[in-house]
Amino acid sequence: MDMAAVRLEAAGTATAPALLLRPWTPADAPALVETYRDAVLRRWTSGAVHDEESAAAWVRAQRRGWEAGERFAFAVLEAPQGGAGGRPAGHVVLKRPVAAAPTAEVGYWTAAHARGRGVAPRALGALADWAFTAFAADGPTRLELVHQEDNTASCRVAQKAGFVFTALLPAAPPAHPRDGHLHTAVREAPQEI
């Protein structure tokens, strides 16, 4: 898949601009450093971005995921009236560790400056639509979103994005140090004519 050609959009709302989702670029590294200074973000994510060097390494890892077809990460930008978007407002990712597997995982985070404007649910919805369409032939029919049980904001985001609470998961350190919630979205079967 040509990473440079993939652009996703999510409609604006009465109180928030439209979203543009595009693969991360090296030019995003300075904004990542600023974003990761947020203690709330660091509490819920496993990424290790501390300076421009680690931000550049993080971006390279996202790009390698695209090249390998295993991880499709998008910077989420709020689109100003004419354009391409400014600094990243968030991140969404489709993780496909096994090609042609029926299940894939999604993840996300929202930058502090963009919280409360529906960025995450709209971006996750656009990602899910893309995943179910772009990989219709051999892709996932079920998407999973996992978050810690005490992350009530992620629970709301999952529900707003159409992911249904499916199960309570026991802790599985180090990736999931506390009990968690599993939310799922299922690709709709094609309509027969």
C-alpha positions as CSV (number, residue, x, y, z in Angstrom):
1,M,0.0,0.0,0.0
2,D,1.4,3.4,-1.0
3,M,1.6,5.2,2.4
4,A,2.0,8.6,0.7
5,A,-1.4,8.2,-1.0
6,V,-3.5,7.4,2.0
7,R,-5.4,10.3,3.4
8,L,-8.6,9.8,5.5
9,E,-11.1,12.4,6.6
10,A,-13.7,12.8,9.3
11,A,-16.4,15.3,9.1
12,G,-16.5,18.3,11.3
13,T,-19.2,19.0,13.9
14,A,-21.0,22.2,15.0
15,T,-18.2,22.9,17.5
16,A,-15.1,21.2,15.9
17,P,-13.4,21.3,12.5
18,A,-13.1,18.4,10.2
19,L,-10.2,16.0,10.7
20,L,-7.5,14.9,8.3
21,L,-5.7,11.6,9.0
22,R,-2.3,11.0,7.2
23,P,0.8,9.0,7.9
24,W,3.3,10.5,10.3
25,T,6.2,12.4,8.7
26,P,9.7,13.4,10.1
27,A,8.4,17.0,10.2
28,D,6.0,15.9,13.0
29,A,8.9,15.1,15.5
30,P,8.9,18.5,17.2
31,A,5.2,18.5,17.7
32,L,5.5,15.0,19.2
33,V,8.0,16.2,21.8
34,E,5.6,18.9,22.9
35,T,2.6,16.5,22.9
36,Y,4.4,13.9,25.1
37,R,5.1,16.5,27.8
38,D,1.5,15.9,28.8
39,A,1.4,13.8,32.0
40,V,-2.1,12.5,31.2
41,L,-1.0,11.2,27.8
42,R,2.1,9.6,29.3
43,R,0.0,7.9,31.9
44,W,-2.0,6.0,29.3
45,T,0.5,5.4,26.5
46,S,3.5,3.1,26.3
47,G,5.4,5.3,23.8
48,A,8.7,6.8,24.9
49,V,9.1,10.2,23.4
50,H,11.4,12.5,25.4
51,D,13.2,14.6,22.9
52,E,13.6,15.2,19.2
53,E,15.8,12.1,18.8
54,S,13.3,9.8,20.4
55,A,10.4,11.5,18.5
56,A,12.3,10.9,15.2
57,A,12.8,7.2,16.1
58,W,9.1,6.9,17.0
59,V,8.1,8.4,13.6
60,R,10.6,6.0,11.8
61,A,9.0,3.0,13.7
62,Q,5.5,4.1,12.5
63,R,6.8,4.3,8.9
64,R,8.4,0.9,9.1
65,G,5.1,-0.5,10.3
66,W,3.5,0.8,7.1
67,E,6.3,-0.6,4.9
68,A,5.9,-4.0,6.6
69,G,2.1,-3.9,6.4
70,E,1.8,-4.6,10.1
71,R,1.0,-1.2,11.6
72,F,-0.9,1.7,9.9
73,A,-0.4,4.8,12.0
74,F,-2.0,8.1,11.3
75,A,-1.4,11.6,12.6
76,V,-4.7,13.2,13.2
77,L,-5.0,16.9,12.3
78,E,-7.8,19.4,12.7
79,A,-8.3,20.9,9.3
80,P,-8.5,24.6,9.2
81,Q,-10.8,26.2,6.7
82,G,-8.6,26.0,3.7
83,G,-6.4,23.3,4.4
84,A,-3.9,20.8,5.3
85,G,-4.1,21.0,9.0
86,G,-1.7,22.2,11.7
87,R,0.0,20.4,14.5
88,P,-1.1,16.8,15.3
89,A,-4.2,16.7,17.5
90,G,-4.0,13.0,17.9
91,H,-2.9,9.6,16.7
92,V,-4.8,6.5,15.6
93,V,-3.3,3.1,14.5
94,L,-4.5,-0.1,13.0
95,K,-2.3,-3.0,14.2
96,R,-2.3,-6.1,12.0
97,P,0.3,-8.4,13.4
98,V,-0.9,-11.3,11.2
99,A,-1.8,-10.7,7.6
100,A,-5.3,-12.1,6.6
101,A,-6.2,-12.5,10.3
102,P,-9.9,-11.9,11.1
103,T,-9.1,-9.6,14.0
104,A,-6.9,-6.5,14.3
105,E,-6.4,-4.0,17.1
106,V,-6.8,-0.3,17.0
107,G,-5.3,2.3,19.3
108,Y,-5.3,6.0,19.7
109,W,-4.3,9.1,21.8
110,T,-5.4,12.7,21.8
111,A,-3.1,15.7,22.4
112,A,-4.0,17.8,25.4
113,H,-4.8,20.9,23.2
114,A,-7.5,18.9,21.3
115,R,-9.3,17.0,24.0
116,G,-13.0,17.5,24.4
117,R,-13.7,18.2,20.7
118,G,-14.6,14.6,19.6
119,V,-11.2,14.1,17.9
120,A,-10.6,10.5,19.1
121,P,-14.1,9.0,18.3
122,R,-14.2,10.7,14.9
123,A,-10.7,9.6,14.0
124,L,-11.3,6.0,15.2
125,G,-14.5,5.9,13.2
126,A,-12.6,7.0,10.0
127,L,-9.9,4.4,10.8
128,A,-12.4,1.6,11.2
129,D,-14.2,2.5,8.0
130,W,-10.9,2.6,6.1
131,A,-9.7,-0.7,7.7
132,F,-12.9,-2.5,6.7
133,T,-12.9,-1.1,3.2
134,A,-9.2,-1.1,2.3
135,F,-8.7,-4.6,3.5
136,A,-12.1,-6.0,2.5
137,A,-10.7,-8.9,0.6
138,D,-8.3,-10.4,3.2
139,G,-8.5,-8.0,6.1
140,P,-10.1,-8.0,9.5
141,T,-13.8,-8.5,10.1
142,R,-13.4,-7.5,13.7
143,L,-11.5,-4.6,15.3
144,E,-10.6,-4.6,19.0
145,L,-9.8,-1.7,21.2
146,V,-8.3,-2.4,24.6
147,H,-7.9,0.1,27.5
148,Q,-7.3,0.0,31.2
149,E,-10.5,-0.4,33.2
150,D,-9.9,2.9,35.1
151,N,-9.5,4.9,31.9
152,T,-13.1,6.1,31.7
153,A,-12.3,8.6,28.9
154,S,-11.2,5.8,26.6
155,C,-14.4,3.9,27.4
156,R,-16.4,6.9,26.3
157,V,-14.3,7.3,23.2
158,A,-14.8,3.6,22.2
159,Q,-18.5,3.8,22.7
160,K,-18.8,7.1,20.7
161,A,-16.8,5.5,17.9
162,G,-19.2,2.5,17.7
163,F,-17.0,0.0,19.6
164,V,-19.2,-2.2,21.8
165,F,-18.0,-3.2,25.3
166,T,-17.3,-7.0,24.9
167,A,-15.3,-8.2,27.9
168,L,-13.4,-7.4,31.1
169,L,-9.8,-8.5,30.6
170,P,-7.4,-9.5,33.4
171,A,-4.2,-7.6,33.7
172,A,-1.4,-8.9,31.4
173,P,1.8,-7.0,32.3
174,P,3.8,-5.4,31.0
175,A,1.6,-4.3,28.1
176,H,-1.6,-4.2,30.2
177,P,-0.6,-3.7,33.9
178,R,-4.2,-3.4,35.1
179,D,-7.5,-5.1,34.3
180,G,-8.9,-3.8,31.1
181,H,-11.9,-3.4,28.9
182,L,-12.2,-5.0,25.4
183,H,-14.4,-3.1,22.9
184,T,-15.1,-4.4,19.4
185,A,-16.4,-3.2,16.1
186,V,-17.5,-5.7,13.5
187,R,-17.6,-5.2,9.7
188,E,-21.1,-5.3,8.4
189,A,-21.9,-8.1,6.0
190,P,-22.4,-6.9,2.4
191,Q,-26.0,-6.5,1.4
192,E,-27.3,-9.0,-1.1
193,I,-29.2,-7.7,-4.0
